[in-house]
């Protein structure tokens, strides 16, 4: 492999780490491996800290491919807790409201989900990296500022119910979607459409383009994986 010239690294991002944190972990180790101060590295598509799954890292000249990779379709498995909401639409924040769920049935869910398939408008989460006059939305929220984000067009190819626990009101979905889709916002909107509330308790990106989670190396296994690679960088 030649990291300074350019390579793709397929990583399974762990829970609780930012995409940049995972990138920095990898970049430090490949830079040390090839004997340079800093190998140019970027990632194609941010994952929230509480999300796991496919994170494609690009090094060297392959960083020019990032924009193209971000256009590829993505597949997620998402677990929604129905009957409650949080400010961030996931477990980063505590529950701030609860709602009735007695009326929610599998039949109601099956009738509701199709309205989110196709070309739709979606308001990004207030706790997101969307920029408002140069500032990140989540930074403004954490300073106590009000954030008003505009709806943006997105495309959702399919939504499939993987499981529904009517007792615990846990709904697990498989979602295939395009660039710019926030699964946290989708959870919020599905909860509202069901006449209740919802937030994410788990999210995993299982595919980005042709790269599936089975093709990815776990972050904990990356140092060992790197040791097994044949390195051909010019710095050596």
N, C-alpha and C positions, 0 to 999 in steps of 0.2 A: 504494500500500500504506500501511496505517496500523499501524505496529508497536506504538505505545503502546496503541491500542485492541485490537489482537490480530491476529496472522497466524500461519500455519503456514509453516515453512521446512523443505524436504526436503533433507537433507544426506547426501552419501556420505562417511562418516567414514573418514579415512585410517588406515593401519596405524601402530601405535606411539603413538597419541594416545588419551588417555582421552576418554570422552564429555563429561565436564565441561570438559576442555581445548578441545574443539571448540566447546562451547557458549560458553565464555568468549571465544574468538576471534571468534565471530559477534556476541555481545552487545556487545563493545567497539566493533565497527564499525558496528552499527546504532544504538547510542547516540550515537556521534559523528555519524552521518549525520543523525539527527533533532534533535541539539542538546540532549540531556538527559544527565544524569550516568549513569543506569543504567536501561535498558529491562528491565522484568520479563521473564525468559526461563527456560524449563524444557525438559526433554527427556522424551520418552515411550519409556522402555526403554533401559537401559544396555547398551552394547557394551563388551566387554573391550578393553583397549588393543591387543592383537594381532589383534583382529577388525576387519573393514571393513564398509561397507555402509550400509543405510538407517538414518538417525537423524533422527527427526522433532523439530524444535524448535518450541516454542510461545511466542508473545510476548503480553504484555498479558493481556486477558481470556481469550484462547485457552488460557492455562495451566490453566484449569478443565477443559479437555478431556483432560488428560494421563491421568487414571485410566481414562477410557473408551477412549482409544487403546491403552493397555497391555493391554486385554482382547482386542484383535484378534489373529488368528492371525499367525504369523510363518513365513517361509520362509528357510532357510539352505542354503548349500553348504559342506560341511565335508570337509577332507582329513585322514584319520587315518593316522598311521604305526603299523603293527602291529608287535608284537614288542618293544615297549619302553614304559616309563612315565616320567613326570616328576611331581614333587610337586604341580604346579599343573595337570596334565593338558594342558598346552600347552607352547610353547617358551619361556615366561618363565623356566623353570628347566631345568637340565641333566638328562639321563637319569639315573635313579637305579636302574633295574633293566632287565634284558633277558630275553626269553622265547623259547621255541621257536616257530617259525612254519611248519615243514615240513608240518604237518598242515592248514594253512589253505588251503582251495580256494574258488573262486567258489561251488561248490555248498554248502559249509559256511556261507559268508556268507549266501547266499540262504535257507538253512534257519533261521539264527539271528536275522536282523533282525526277522521278524514278532513275536517275543516282546516287542519294545519298542514296538509300535504299540497305541494305545488308552489307557486309563486305567492308569497305572503309578505306582509309588512310586520316588522318586529322591532320593538324598542329595546335597545341593549340595557343590561343591568346598570344601575347607578354605580355599583361597586365593580367597575371594569376599567380597562386601560384606554377607553375611548377618550380622545382629547377634546377639551373645551377651551378654546382660546389659548392653546399651548399647555394647559394643565390636564393631567390625567383625572378622569372622573372620580376614581376611588380615592385619590389624594384630597380632592375637594370635599368628598363625603366625610373622610376621616378628620377633616378640620371643622366639621359641623356645618358646611355649606350645603345649600339646596342645589340639586343637580337636575336639570331638565334636558333629557336626551330625545332626539327626534327618531321616529320610526324609520327603519331602513329596509329596502327590499332584500329578501333572502329566498332561497329555494330549498324545499325539503322534498326529497325523492320518495321516501317511505317512512312510515312509523308502524312498528309491529309490537304487539303486546307479547312479552316473553313470560310474564307471570303477574298475577294479581292476588294478593293476600287480603281478602275482604275483612278479616278480623283486625289485622294490624294496619290496614289501609296503605299497604305498600304496593306500588305499581312499578314494574320493571319493563322498560321499553328498549327496543332496538331502533335507532334513528339513523337514516342515511340522508346526508344533507350537503349543501354547498358551502362556499366560503362565506364567512361573516355570520354564521348561525351561532347564537348563544343558546346552549342547551339549558342553562339556568333560566333564561327568559322563556324558553319553551315550557319548562316546568311551571313557571309562574302563570303563563297564559292557559295552560291545560287546567290548572287548578281553578282558575277563574271561570273557564268555560264549563267546568263541572259543577259550578255553583258552590264552590268551596275555596280551598287554598292548596298550595303545594310548594314544596321545596326539595332540592336534590339531597339525597343522603349518600349517593355513590355515582361516580361517572368515570367511564373508561373509554378512551378512543381505541377502538379495535382495528381500525383501518384508516390509512391515508393514501389515496390513490391505489396503487397495487401492493403497497406494503402493509402487511397484517401484523398483529401483535406477536404472532408466532415467529416472525422474522426478526424480532427485536431482542437485544441483549438487555438484561436487567442491570441497573446502575451498579449494584453491589458486585456484579460479575464482570463489570467493564475492565478493571485492572487486569484480571486474568485473561480476558478476551484480547486485550491489547498486547499482552506478553506473547500471545500465540500468533500474532500477525507478523508477516514478513515485511519489514519496513524498507522503503527505497527512496526516502526523502533525500533531497540534494544536500541537506545540512549534514548528513552523515558521511 
